[in-house]
Amino acid sequence: MDRRKLLTGMGAAAFAAGRAQGAEKPAWLSPQLPEGTREEATLAALPGKKKLICLTDRPPNYESPIETFRSALTPQDEFFVRYHLAGIPSMAALHDWSLSVGGDAAERPVIFKLEDLQRDFRHTEVTAVCQCSGNRRGLSDPHVAGVEWGYGAMGNATWRGPLLKDVLDKAGVGAGAVEVWLDGADGPVLPSTPDFRKSLPVEKAMGEEIILAIAMNGGPLPLLNGFPVRLIVPGWTATYWMKHLNGLTISNKPLDDFWMKAAYRVPAGMFPVEHPFQSQLNAANWPITEIVVNSLIADPVAGAVHPGSGFTVQGVAWDRGHGIRTGEVSIDAGQTWKEATLGADLGRFAFRAFSFRPGPLRPGSYVISSRATSNAGETQADRLKFNPAGYHNNVPQQIAVTVA
């Protein structure tokens, strides 16, 4: 069976059928999203998933509804789905999956089966936010091209598997290694479409938090979230979290392809980066890497009506891996802020839940916002740092509600 064949065994029709059967309007869509997106977006269930917000179905790009983020851990069946290319392997095609490790800076080529990764390596567990680089792209003003994501192209899960460095060590990382190139079993339907490949700087790849996840929240990875093995790069955006990982190339030169040299780049120096991807920098733009500090209000939702006795503001905050120091909430469109109560600390790369009760309120209109500050002292931006791809939008939400 051709591993590149679109959704073989699962059936491409499942996507179309799921969208048609779930054609009700989502309970929540940001009023800032483009009109075309608001008209076309539907709630639809993919195989193994609850209903998610469908933005495109070929390739499938489905975001989690806002209420998903009332808790800090995201269940597998509510986790967003993001693909660049429509050639998604089926479970049957992945039955004989293997991972090849080699390259011009490798001392010897090696091949691993899934049982090798399960049996022959120590396993590490990390709870980390997987966030699409384009999350909130649809809220850019002016609007930009690409999948018009709202707030839900992200999720937080506990991932488990061997360290990438331990797998690379089996092949031997040569002294001249510069990058580790990543490839997955999904691919283009047309030969003219560039295959989706990414790379990591070798020093990042050899870090103590980068793992090859074979488990998610205590269970197997869902097919549409990367089964059987997904690379986990905590603190970096999900463009590097290669799904269906089947190839690692240890190279003495930078990867020079569309997805590294043209896509997923931001204006040089626009956003804070502690560890720049040196082999991929140029004077005009840098590859997007580290997540910026951010927060999200999951409840209440825009347009909600509440009694004067009050309500509870709930949400999550996160950053690149310093951890969250404070969460704040405003009910007057950011004029004044009060500290929220933080939930359990699930780890420095994870969502940190927060809650806030404003107490009894007079009837009228209120605009609720949240903002987070990391342990490094970084706080959400007051104004959008506009860039052509709509990346790193961490401007506080403004949610209008009514107290009756």
MONORUR-V336517 format. One line per field, one symbol per residue. ss: DSSP state (H for helix, E for strand, - for the rest). phi: phi as a letter, one per 30 degrees, with the letter a starting at -180 (. if undefined). burial: 1 if it has 9 or more other ideal C-beta (glycine too) atoms within 8 Angstrom, else 0. A space follows every 50 residues. Layout:
ss=???
phi=???
burial=???
This chain:
ss=------------HHHHHHHHH-------------HHHHHH-EEEE----- EEEEEEE--EEEE--HHHHH-----HHH--EE----E----------EEE EE---E---EEEEHHHHHH---EEEEEEEEE-----HHH----------- ---EEEEEEEEEEHHHHHHHH-E-----EEEEEE--E---------EEEE EHHHH-----EEEEEE--EE--HHH----EEE---E-HHH----EEEEEE E------HHHH---EEE----------HHH----EEE--E---EEEEEE- ----EE-----EEEEEEE-----EEEEEEE-E-----EE-EE-------- -EEEEEE------EEEEEEEEEEE----E-------------------EE EEE-
phi=.dddddhdidjedddddddddcdddedbbddddeeddddcdbdbcdeibd dcddcbcbddbbcddedecdbdccdedcddbbbdbcdcddedddecebcc bajdccdadbbbceddddccbdcbbbcbdcbeeceiedcdbddbdkdddd ccdaabbccblddeddddddcicddcdcbcdcbbddaddcedddddbbbb dddddcddcdbcdcbbhibdddedcjecbbdcbeicdddcdedhebbbcd bcbddcbedcdcchbbeeidbdbdbededcdbdcabddbddcdaabccad ceidcbdddjacdbabbaadkdjcdbbbbbcbiidbbbdccddddckdcc ecdbbacdiebdekcbccbbbbbdddidbeddbdddbdcidhdbdedbcd bbcc
burial=00011111110101110110010001011100100011001111110010 01111010111111111110011101011111101111111011001011 11101100010111011000100101111111111111110001001111 11111111111111111101101100111111111111000000111111 11011110111111111000111111111111111111111111111111 10011010110001110100100000100110000111111111111111 11010101011011111111111101111100010001010100010011 11111101001000011111111100010100000010111111111111 1110
